[in-house]
């Protein structure tokens, strides 16, 4: 039988296809083997013998378990150098990380007139919604910007106390920044005045939990001085300032240097404040002080941009003209100079033209001398009674016509400055107003100089001799915290607190010691103190820890029973830690069994940190987050 042509052609194609399939199979196998061998060799040379390689056609499948992510990535890099990266199938795994360290939880809270913002990393178990609601209540209906992130870890010890203290601090500080962590809360804020600064610091120290470290940086703004005043004089007693204002520390130093050149002794610090009339204030002050020095005797008063220089009687007219001429030429343009060379005063046969007021240490006021008319007498008498008290003023003045036109202003201004003193004498004459005495206010001299310079007018002289005397301590003023701690330690050095053997009951012979300690602490106010209990090393450590805690708590309870303010006290037992003597001897063990009263002080403020720079302007300003990355909720 003859085979058809078509069958032969089909058979030929079938055989060819079979041969191609066999050749392709061998080719694929060769590629797989070559890829697997080259990748395996590269992994072994790279130290990745843990990785398994399987070639599947053109694909290279990697399996195995890497020790960490970096090792897995390095293995992929090694394989990518041998074969095209698109052919690599990564099915490698990483060893699960056990006992992952918790991140550091922290938060920053900023409050200003625009609202409150909070940013940081906090535990997911914290009542975040409750905190935000609490901040909304503090911000007086202002917005609260919540930028918090959470991590699924337990709250660290002290976190709750830190949050509560931060919220309390924020409620009393309308412009503040609070950085909080579980072990430290830093408060940066601006107070309205030095007195407000002290009040805020005392409040925050009192309410802070005893186990929480706090750092306070409360800044008081510079005072506004109006008028901006400087008064310098040289008389028979030497050179001195009655008032000194400066706008910068550099200006203060320059003014002080000029005063030292003029003969002033000791430290004389200008008040740095706001309200300077010209940036050339220090130039004008230096030139004016140098002019008084050149005259030898006299005074200069600068009130804002008005300068009044009064030379002493007896200065030669030629010297006066030369010195004043040079000063007028050198002064900055904004300042106006009024210079006076007094003429000799002729004696008045009818007696001196003057008004005097004396204020005794008991608070009694006597008014004597000349007044213009009956209306002025009634006005002066009423003003004095309003200033000093209606039952302590005795008026014995005369009515004399033809007194200077500015006489009422000079008398009333003098009485106003006399009210700054504890006791003293005011003398008013046509040429001068003199105030001498003692004051409990440190700024009395500067304040009196400002009043007189502002109200007497240009070219009017006045003399001040005011001595500062510290006011007596109030009878109920709390003791200084350091004094409290030292007094309690002194009592314990004389008679320590002891307990019944093996118990937390205070021994009967120590009750008198507790009474003495309670008397001291009762005078200390709301200080923060930790009552620390210690034992010797006998017995099990756990039992010693429990016994020391119980004894510290027993002392705290005894203080409460004696009505001592203990809201800021805490009792902590330290067991056999921190021995102060050798536990191998009976005397050493007795010394180690003790109760300490430890004063908790605020953290020191870093020198580079200032409150004015730390409080930002916008509540949504970016705040760096000092927290390690954790597992987000």
C-alpha positions as CSV (number, residue, x, y, z in Angstrom):
1,X,0.0,0.0,0.0
2,X,1.3,3.3,-0.9
3,X,1.5,6.0,1.9
4,X,-0.1,9.3,1.0
5,X,1.9,12.4,0.6
6,X,-0.2,14.2,3.3
7,X,0.5,11.6,5.9
8,X,4.2,11.9,5.3
9,X,4.2,15.6,5.8
10,X,2.1,15.3,9.0
11,X,4.4,12.7,10.4
12,X,7.4,14.8,9.6
13,X,6.0,17.8,11.5
14,X,5.1,15.5,14.5
15,X,8.6,14.2,14.7
16,X,10.0,17.7,14.5
17,X,7.7,18.9,17.3
18,X,8.7,16.0,19.5
19,X,12.3,16.6,19.0
20,X,11.8,20.4,19.8
21,X,9.9,19.5,23.0
22,X,12.7,17.2,24.1
23,X,15.3,19.9,23.3
24,X,13.4,22.5,25.2
25,X,13.0,20.3,28.2
26,X,16.7,19.7,28.3
27,X,17.3,23.5,27.9
28,X,14.9,24.4,30.7
29,X,16.5,21.8,33.0
30,X,19.9,23.2,32.1
31,X,18.8,26.8,33.0
32,X,17.2,25.7,36.2
33,X,20.3,23.8,37.3
34,X,22.6,26.6,36.3
35,X,20.5,29.2,38.2
36,X,20.2,27.0,41.3
37,X,23.9,26.2,41.4
38,X,25.0,29.8,40.9
39,X,22.5,31.2,43.5
40,X,23.4,28.4,46.0
41,X,27.1,29.1,45.6
42,X,26.6,32.9,46.1
43,X,24.4,32.4,49.2
44,X,27.0,30.0,50.8
45,X,29.8,32.5,50.1
46,X,27.7,35.2,51.7
47,X,27.1,33.2,54.9
48,X,23.5,32.5,54.2
49,X,23.5,28.7,54.4
50,X,20.1,28.9,56.2
51,X,18.4,29.9,52.9
52,X,17.0,27.2,50.6
53,X,16.9,27.7,46.8
54,X,14.5,26.0,44.3
55,X,14.5,26.8,40.6
56,X,11.2,26.6,38.8
57,X,11.8,27.4,35.2
58,X,13.1,30.9,35.1
59,X,11.9,31.6,38.6
60,X,14.2,31.3,41.6
61,X,12.2,30.6,44.8
62,X,14.0,31.5,48.1
63,X,12.8,29.9,51.4
64,X,14.1,29.7,54.9
65,X,14.1,31.7,58.2
66,X,16.4,34.7,58.6
67,X,17.5,35.9,62.0
68,X,16.4,39.5,61.3
69,X,15.2,41.8,58.6
70,X,18.7,43.0,57.7
71,X,19.9,39.4,57.1
72,X,16.9,38.7,54.9
73,X,17.5,41.8,52.9
74,X,21.2,41.0,52.5
75,X,20.3,37.6,51.1
76,X,18.0,39.1,48.5
77,X,20.8,41.5,47.5
78,X,23.3,38.5,47.0
79,X,20.8,36.6,44.9
80,X,20.0,39.8,42.8
81,X,23.7,39.9,41.8
82,X,23.4,36.4,40.2
83,X,20.0,36.5,38.5
84,X,17.6,39.2,37.4
85,X,15.7,40.5,40.4
86,X,12.4,40.0,38.6
87,X,13.0,36.2,38.6
88,X,13.4,36.0,42.4
89,X,10.4,34.9,44.5
90,X,11.0,35.8,48.2
91,X,9.2,33.4,50.5
92,X,11.7,33.8,53.4
93,X,10.6,34.4,56.9
94,X,12.1,36.2,60.0
95,X,12.5,34.8,63.5
96,X,9.7,36.4,65.6
97,X,11.1,39.0,68.1
98,X,10.4,38.1,71.6
99,X,10.1,40.6,74.6
100,X,10.1,43.7,72.4
101,X,11.1,46.7,74.5
102,X,8.4,49.2,75.2
103,X,8.8,52.6,73.6
104,X,9.5,55.7,75.7
105,X,6.2,57.4,76.4
106,X,6.2,61.2,76.5
107,X,4.0,64.1,75.5
108,X,4.2,67.8,75.0
109,X,1.3,70.1,75.9
110,X,1.3,73.7,74.7
111,X,-1.3,76.3,75.9
112,X,-1.7,79.9,74.8
113,X,-4.4,82.3,73.8
114,X,-5.2,80.3,70.7
115,X,-6.0,77.1,72.6
116,X,-4.2,73.9,73.6
117,X,-2.3,71.3,71.5
118,X,-0.9,68.0,72.6
119,X,1.5,65.7,70.8
120,X,3.5,62.6,71.7
121,X,3.3,58.9,72.2
122,X,1.0,57.5,74.9
123,X,-0.1,54.0,76.0
124,X,-3.2,52.8,74.3
125,X,-4.6,51.8,77.7
126,X,-4.7,55.4,78.8
127,X,-8.0,57.2,78.9
128,X,-7.2,59.4,76.0
129,X,-10.7,60.7,75.5
130,X,-11.0,61.7,79.2
131,X,-7.7,63.6,78.9
132,X,-8.9,65.5,75.8
133,X,-12.2,66.4,77.5
134,X,-10.3,67.6,80.6
135,X,-8.1,69.8,78.4
136,X,-11.2,71.2,76.7
137,X,-12.5,72.3,80.1
138,X,-9.2,74.0,80.8
139,X,-8.9,75.9,77.5
140,X,-12.1,78.0,78.1
141,X,-13.9,76.8,75.0
142,X,-10.7,77.2,72.9
143,X,-9.8,74.4,70.4
144,X,-7.8,71.4,71.6
145,X,-5.5,70.0,68.9
146,X,-5.0,66.2,69.5
147,X,-1.8,64.9,67.7
148,X,-1.2,62.0,70.0
149,X,-0.1,58.5,68.8
150,X,-0.6,55.4,70.8
151,X,1.3,52.2,71.3
152,X,-0.1,48.9,72.7
153,X,2.0,48.6,75.8
154,X,1.3,48.9,79.5
155,X,1.4,52.3,81.2
156,X,4.8,52.8,82.9
157,X,5.0,53.5,86.6
158,X,4.3,57.2,87.4
159,X,2.5,57.9,84.1
160,X,-0.9,58.6,85.7
161,X,0.6,60.9,88.3
162,X,2.5,62.8,85.6
163,X,-0.7,63.3,83.5
164,X,-2.7,64.5,86.5
165,X,0.1,67.0,87.5
166,X,0.4,68.3,84.0
167,X,-3.3,68.9,83.8
168,X,-3.2,70.7,87.2
169,X,-0.3,72.9,86.1
170,X,-2.0,73.7,82.8
171,X,-5.1,74.9,84.6
172,X,-3.1,77.7,86.5
173,X,-0.8,78.6,83.6
174,X,-2.6,80.3,80.6
175,X,0.7,80.5,78.6
176,X,2.8,77.5,79.2
177,X,4.5,74.4,77.7
178,X,4.6,71.2,79.6
179,X,6.9,68.3,78.7
180,X,6.0,65.1,80.5
181,X,7.3,61.6,80.9
182,X,6.7,58.9,83.5
183,X,9.6,60.1,85.6
184,X,9.9,63.9,85.0
185,X,7.5,66.8,84.2
186,X,9.1,70.0,82.9
187,X,7.0,73.2,83.1
188,X,7.9,76.3,81.2
189,X,5.6,79.3,81.6
190,X,5.3,83.1,81.9
191,X,3.9,84.7,85.0
192,X,2.4,88.2,85.2
193,X,4.7,89.5,87.9
194,X,7.5,88.3,90.2
195,X,4.9,87.9,93.0
196,X,2.7,85.7,90.7
197,X,5.8,83.7,89.7
198,X,6.5,82.9,93.4
199,X,2.8,82.0,94.0
200,X,2.7,79.6,91.0
201,X,6.0,77.9,92.0
202,X,4.7,77.4,95.6
203,X,1.4,76.0,94.3
204,X,2.9,73.6,91.9
205,X,5.5,72.3,94.4
206,X,2.7,71.7,96.9
207,X,0.4,69.8,94.6
208,X,3.1,67.7,92.9
209,X,3.1,64.0,93.9
210,X,6.1,63.3,96.1
211,X,7.4,60.5,93.9
212,X,7.4,62.7,90.7
213,X,10.4,64.7,89.7
214,X,9.4,68.2,88.4
215,X,11.4,71.0,86.8
216,X,9.9,74.5,86.9
217,X,11.0,77.4,84.6
218,X,8.6,80.2,85.4
219,X,9.6,83.6,83.9
220,X,8.3,87.0,85.0
221,X,8.2,89.6,82.3
222,X,10.2,92.8,82.5
223,X,8.2,95.5,84.3
224,X,6.9,98.5,82.3
225,X,8.6,101.6,83.8
226,X,6.7,104.8,83.3
227,X,8.1,107.3,83.3
228,X,11.5,105.8,82.4
229,X,13.6,107.4,85.2
230,X,17.2,107.8,86.2
231,X,18.4,110.0,89.1
232,X,22.1,110.4,90.0
233,X,23.6,112.9,92.4
234,X,26.9,113.8,94.2
235,X,26.7,115.6,97.5
236,X,28.7,115.8,100.7
237,X,28.0,112.1,101.4
238,X,29.3,110.9,98.1
239,X,27.8,109.6,94.9
240,X,24.6,107.6,94.7
241,X,21.6,106.6,92.6
242,X,18.1,107.5,93.8
243,X,16.6,105.7,90.8
244,X,18.1,103.8,87.8
245,X,16.3,102.3,84.8
246,X,17.8,100.5,81.8
247,X,16.4,98.8,78.8
248,X,19.1,96.1,78.4
249,X,21.9,94.5,80.4
250,X,24.5,96.3,78.2
251,X,22.9,99.6,79.0
252,X,22.8,98.8,82.7
253,X,26.5,97.9,82.6
254,X,27.5,101.1,80.8
255,X,25.5,103.2,83.3
256,X,27.1,101.4,86.2
257,X,30.6,102.0,84.8
258,X,29.8,105.8,84.4
259,X,28.7,105.9,88.0
260,X,31.8,104.2,89.2
261,X,33.9,106.8,87.4
262,X,31.9,109.4,89.2
263,X,32.9,107.9,92.6
264,X,29.9,105.6,93.4
265,X,30.9,102.7,95.7
266,X,29.4,99.2,96.0
267,X,27.0,97.4,93.7
268,X,24.3,99.5,92.2
269,X,22.0,97.7,89.8
270,X,19.6,99.4,87.5
271,X,16.1,97.9,87.0
272,X,15.8,96.5,83.5
273,X,12.3,97.2,82.1
274,X,10.2,98.2,79.2
275,X,9.3,101.8,78.2
276,X,12.6,103.3,77.2
277,X,12.0,106.5,75.2
278,X,15.0,106.0,72.9
279,X,17.6,103.4,72.1
280,X,20.2,106.1,73.0
281,X,19.1,106.0,76.7
282,X,22.5,104.6,77.8
283,X,24.3,107.3,75.8
284,X,22.3,110.1,77.5
285,X,22.7,108.5,81.0
286,X,26.5,108.2,80.6
287,X,26.9,111.8,79.3
288,X,24.7,113.2,82.1
289,X,26.5,111.3,84.9
290,X,29.9,112.4,83.5
291,X,28.6,116.0,83.5
292,X,27.7,115.8,87.2
293,X,31.1,114.3,87.9
294,X,32.8,117.3,86.1
295,X,30.7,119.7,88.1
296,X,31.8,118.0,91.4
297,X,28.5,118.4,93.2
298,X,25.0,118.3,91.8
299,X,22.2,116.0,90.5
300,X,20.8,114.9,87.3
301,X,17.3,113.5,86.7
302,X,16.2,111.9,83.5
303,X,12.5,111.4,83.1
304,X,11.7,109.8,79.7
305,X,13.4,112.3,77.3
306,X,13.6,115.3,79.7
307,X,16.9,115.8,81.5
308,X,17.1,118.1,84.5
309,X,20.6,118.9,85.8
310,X,21.0,121.0,88.9
311,X,24.5,122.1,90.0
312,X,25.4,122.8,93.6
313,X,25.6,126.4,94.8
314,X,29.1,127.8,94.4
315,X,29.9,126.2,91.1
316,X,31.7,128.8,88.9
317,X,29.5,130.2,86.1
318,X,32.2,129.7,83.5
319,X,32.6,126.0,84.4
320,X,28.9,125.5,84.5
321,X,28.5,127.1,81.0
322,X,31.3,125.0,79.5
323,X,30.2,121.7,81.0
324,X,26.5,122.2,80.1
325,X,27.5,123.4,76.6
326,X,29.4,120.2,75.9
327,X,26.6,118.1,77.3
328,X,24.0,119.8,75.1
329,X,26.2,119.2,72.0
330,X,26.8,115.5,72.7
331,X,23.3,114.5,73.8
332,X,21.2,112.4,71.3
333,X,18.7,114.6,69.5
334,X,15.6,113.3,71.2
335,X,16.7,114.4,74.7
336,X,15.9,117.9,76.0
337,X,18.3,119.4,78.7
338,X,17.2,121.8,81.4
339,X,20.2,123.0,83.5
340,X,20.0,125.1,86.6
341,X,22.7,126.9,88.6
342,X,21.0,128.0,91.9
343,X,21.5,131.5,93.1
344,X,22.3,132.2,96.7
345,X,19.1,132.3,98.8
346,X,18.5,135.4,101.0
347,X,17.2,134.9,104.5
348,X,13.5,135.6,105.0
349,X,12.9,137.7,108.1
350,X,9.4,136.2,108.5
351,X,10.9,132.7,108.7
352,X,11.6,130.0,106.1
353,X,9.1,129.4,103.3
354,X,8.6,125.7,103.7
355,X,6.1,122.9,104.4
356,X,7.1,119.9,106.6
357,X,5.4,116.5,107.2
358,X,6.8,113.9,109.7
359,X,5.8,110.3,109.8
360,X,6.7,108.5,113.0
361,X,7.5,104.8,113.4
362,X,4.2,104.4,115.2
363,X,2.4,105.8,112.0
364,X,1.6,109.3,113.4
365,X,1.7,112.1,110.9
366,X,2.2,115.8,111.7
367,X,1.7,118.5,109.1
368,X,3.4,121.9,109.7
369,X,4.4,125.0,107.6
370,X,2.9,127.2,105.0
371,X,-0.1,126.7,102.7
372,X,-1.7,129.1,100.2
373,X,-5.3,129.2,101.5
374,X,-8.0,127.5,103.5
375,X,-9.1,125.4,100.6
376,X,-5.5,124.0,100.2
377,X,-5.3,123.3,103.9
378,X,-8.5,121.3,103.8
379,X,-7.3,119.5,100.6
380,X,-3.9,118.6,102.2
381,X,-5.5,117.5,105.4
382,X,-8.0,115.2,103.5
383,X,-5.2,113.8,101.3
384,X,-3.0,113.0,104.3
385,X,-5.9,111.3,106.2
386,X,-6.7,109.2,103.1
387,X,-3.1,108.2,102.7
388,X,-2.2,107.5,106.4
389,X,-5.5,107.1,108.3
390,X,-8.0,109.7,109.5
391,X,-7.1,109.2,113.2
392,X,-3.3,109.6,112.9
393,X,-3.0,112.9,111.2
394,X,-2.4,116.1,113.1
395,X,-2.5,119.4,111.1
396,X,-0.8,122.6,112.3
397,X,-0.3,124.6,109.2
398,X,-0.5,128.4,108.5
399,X,-2.1,130.3,105.7
400,X,0.4,132.5,104.0
401,X,-0.3,134.4,100.7
402,X,2.1,134.9,97.8
403,X,3.5,131.4,97.8
404,X,4.9,130.0,94.5
405,X,2.2,129.0,92.0
406,X,3.4,125.3,91.9
407,X,3.3,125.1,95.8
408,X,0.1,122.8,96.0
409,X,1.6,120.4,93.5
410,X,4.9,120.2,95.3
411,X,3.2,119.6,98.7
412,X,0.7,116.9,97.5
413,X,3.4,115.1,95.5
414,X,5.7,115.2,98.5
415,X,2.9,113.7,100.7
416,X,2.4,110.9,98.1
417,X,6.1,110.0,98.2
418,X,6.1,110.1,102.0
419,X,3.4,107.4,102.0
420,X,6.1,105.1,100.5
421,X,8.1,105.2,103.8
422,X,7.8,103.4,107.1
423,X,8.9,106.6,108.9
424,X,10.5,109.8,107.6
425,X,10.4,113.6,107.1
426,X,9.2,115.6,104.1
427,X,10.4,119.2,103.6
428,X,9.1,121.4,100.7
429,X,10.7,124.7,99.8
430,X,10.4,126.9,96.7
431,X,13.7,125.5,95.4
432,X,13.6,121.9,96.6
433,X,11.7,118.9,97.9
434,X,13.6,116.8,100.4
435,X,12.5,113.3,101.5
436,X,14.4,111.4,104.2
437,X,13.4,108.2,106.0
438,X,13.2,104.4,106.1
439,X,11.1,102.2,103.9
440,X,10.3,98.5,103.8
441,X,10.1,98.7,100.0
442,X,13.3,98.1,98.0
443,X,12.1,100.3,95.2
444,X,10.9,103.2,97.4
445,X,13.7,105.5,96.3
446,X,13.3,104.7,92.6
447,X,9.5,105.1,92.9
448,X,9.8,108.4,94.8
449,X,12.2,109.7,92.1
450,X,9.8,108.7,89.3
451,X,6.9,110.5,91.1
452,X,8.8,113.7,91.7
453,X,10.4,113.8,88.3
454,X,7.0,113.3,86.6
455,X,4.9,115.7,88.6
456,X,7.2,118.5,89.6
457,X,8.1,119.4,86.1
458,X,11.3,120.5,84.4
459,X,14.2,122.1,86.2
460,X,12.7,121.3,89.7
461,X,15.1,120.0,92.3
462,X,14.6,117.3,94.9
463,X,16.7,115.3,97.3
464,X,16.1,111.8,98.5
465,X,17.7,109.9,101.3
466,X,15.8,106.7,101.8
467,X,17.2,103.7,103.6
468,X,15.8,100.3,102.8
469,X,15.0,98.1,105.8
470,X,13.8,94.6,105.5
471,X,10.2,94.2,106.8
472,X,9.8,92.0,109.9
473,X,9.0,88.4,109.1
474,X,5.3,87.6,109.6
475,X,4.6,85.5,112.6
476,X,3.0,82.7,110.5
477,X,5.6,82.6,107.7
478,X,6.5,79.0,107.0
479,X,10.1,77.9,107.6
480,X,12.4,77.5,104.7
481,X,12.2,73.9,103.4
482,X,16.0,73.4,103.8
483,X,15.7,74.6,107.4
484,X,12.9,72.2,108.1
485,X,14.9,69.3,106.8
486,X,18.0,70.2,108.8
487,X,15.9,70.7,112.0
488,X,14.3,67.4,111.7
489,X,17.7,65.7,111.1
490,X,19.0,67.5,114.2
491,X,16.2,66.2,116.3
492,X,16.8,62.7,115.1
493,X,20.5,63.0,115.8
494,X,19.6,63.6,119.4
495,X,16.9,61.0,119.7
496,X,16.1,58.7,116.8
497,X,12.7,57.1,116.1
498,X,12.7,53.5,117.2
499,X,10.1,50.7,116.9
500,X,9.1,47.6,118.9
501,X,11.3,44.6,117.8
502,X,10.1,43.1,114.5
503,X,7.1,45.4,114.2
504,X,6.0,48.7,112.8
505,X,4.8,50.0,116.2
506,X,6.7,53.1,117.3
507,X,8.3,52.6,120.7
508,X,6.9,54.6,123.6
509,X,10.2,56.3,124.3
510,X,10.1,57.8,120.7
511,X,6.7,59.5,121.0
512,X,8.3,62.6,122.4
513,X,10.7,62.6,119.4
514,X,7.6,62.4,117.1
515,X,6.1,65.3,119.0
516,X,9.2,67.5,118.4
517,X,9.3,66.5,114.7
518,X,5.6,67.3,114.3
519,X,6.1,70.7,115.9
520,X,8.8,71.5,113.3
521,X,6.9,70.2,110.3
522,X,3.8,72.1,111.4
523,X,5.8,75.3,110.7
524,X,6.9,74.2,107.3
525,X,3.8,74.6,105.2
526,X,3.2,72.5,102.1
527,X,6.7,71.1,101.5
528,X,7.2,67.9,99.6
529,X,8.9,65.3,101.7
530,X,9.5,61.6,101.5
531,X,9.6,59.6,104.7
532,X,12.1,56.8,104.1
533,X,12.2,53.6,106.1
534,X,15.3,51.4,106.3
535,X,16.2,48.1,108.1
536,X,19.4,46.1,108.7
537,X,20.3,43.0,106.5
538,X,19.0,40.4,109.0
539,X,16.2,38.3,107.7
540,X,14.8,37.8,104.2
541,X,15.1,40.8,101.8
542,X,11.4,40.7,101.0
543,X,10.4,40.8,104.7
544,X,12.8,43.7,105.3
545,X,11.2,45.6,102.4
546,X,7.7,45.1,103.8
547,X,8.8,46.0,107.4
548,X,10.5,49.2,106.2
549,X,7.5,50.3,104.3
550,X,5.2,49.6,107.2
551,X,7.4,51.6,109.6
552,X,7.6,54.6,107.2
553,X,3.8,54.5,106.9
554,X,3.5,54.3,110.7
555,X,5.5,57.5,111.0
556,X,3.4,59.2,108.4
557,X,0.2,58.1,110.3
558,X,1.6,59.5,113.6
559,X,2.2,62.9,111.9
560,X,-1.4,62.9,110.6
561,X,-2.7,62.1,114.0
562,X,-0.8,65.2,115.2
563,X,-2.6,67.3,112.5
564,X,0.5,68.0,110.5
565,X,-0.2,68.9,106.9
566,X,1.0,65.8,105.1
567,X,-0.9,65.9,101.7
568,X,2.5,66.3,100.0
569,X,4.2,63.6,102.1
570,X,4.8,60.0,101.0
571,X,6.1,57.0,102.9
572,X,8.6,54.7,101.1
573,X,10.3,51.6,102.4
574,X,13.8,50.8,101.1
575,X,14.4,47.7,103.1
576,X,18.1,46.8,103.7
577,X,19.3,49.1,100.8
578,X,21.8,51.9,101.3
579,X,23.3,50.9,104.6
580,X,25.2,53.6,106.5
581,X,27.1,51.3,108.7
582,X,28.5,47.7,108.8
583,X,25.7,45.1,109.2
584,X,28.2,42.7,110.7
585,X,28.1,44.5,114.1
586,X,25.3,45.3,116.4
587,X,26.1,49.0,116.4
588,X,26.1,49.0,112.6
589,X,22.8,47.2,112.4
590,X,21.2,49.6,114.9
591,X,22.4,52.6,112.8
592,X,21.0,51.0,109.6
593,X,17.5,50.6,111.3
594,X,16.4,54.2,110.7
595,X,13.8,56.7,109.4
596,X,14.9,59.5,107.1
597,X,12.9,62.7,106.3
598,X,14.1,63.6,102.7
599,X,13.1,66.9,101.2
600,X,12.1,66.6,97.5
601,X,13.4,69.5,95.5
602,X,12.4,70.6,92.0
603,X,14.8,69.6,89.2
604,X,17.4,72.3,88.4
605,X,16.7,74.4,85.3
606,X,19.2,74.1,82.4
607,X,21.0,77.3,81.9
608,X,20.2,77.3,78.1
609,X,16.5,77.2,78.6
610,X,14.4,80.3,79.0
611,X,10.7,80.6,79.5
612,X,10.2,83.4,76.9
613,X,11.9,81.4,74.2
614,X,10.3,78.1,75.1
615,X,6.6,79.1,74.9
616,X,5.7,79.1,71.2
617,X,3.1,81.4,69.6
618,X,0.7,78.9,67.9
619,X,-1.0,75.9,69.5
620,X,-0.5,73.8,66.4
621,X,3.2,74.5,66.1
622,X,5.3,71.4,65.4
623,X,6.8,69.9,68.6
624,X,9.5,67.4,68.3
625,X,8.3,64.0,69.6
626,X,10.9,62.5,72.0
627,X,9.6,59.0,71.7
628,X,10.9,55.8,70.2
629,X,8.8,54.3,67.5
630,X,6.4,51.7,68.8
631,X,3.6,49.6,67.7
632,X,0.7,51.9,66.7
633,X,-2.7,51.0,67.7
